């Protein structure tokens, strides 16, 4: 699935609205992650803080009644691209680091970490601990030899 120009513009507006809710300050005071909840049926995307307070919402028309089995993996890529494009806006948010943008389904199930920021480290794609188990197994095997 490729995002249309309209979808790209809508995501840009949503990300900017989220950033406006947490304006830059020298001493950030908000401790939260941003949870993006997307409904595959309605195409609605809502943004929440950790306390489940709604930050903003929009409907992505392109996503309404999308029946693709890989819907969430497709939009994960699209959302990561949108966040990467606006990383300068996101990095100036008045949130205490580390913080992340997390994709959830409409039942609040965690689908993917989209963007993780921690001072000088930003992770935009993939999981923070991806492959860790395999690395630990290999380390243990080597250690036991």
Secondary structure, 3 states (H helix, E strand, C coil): CCCCHHHHHHHHHHHHHHHHHCCCCCCCCECCCEEEEECCCCCEEEEECCCCCEEEEEECHHHCCCCCCCHHHHHHHHHHHHHHHCHHHHHCCCECCCEEEEEEECCCCEEEEEEEEECCEEECCCCCCCCHHHHHHHHHHHHHC
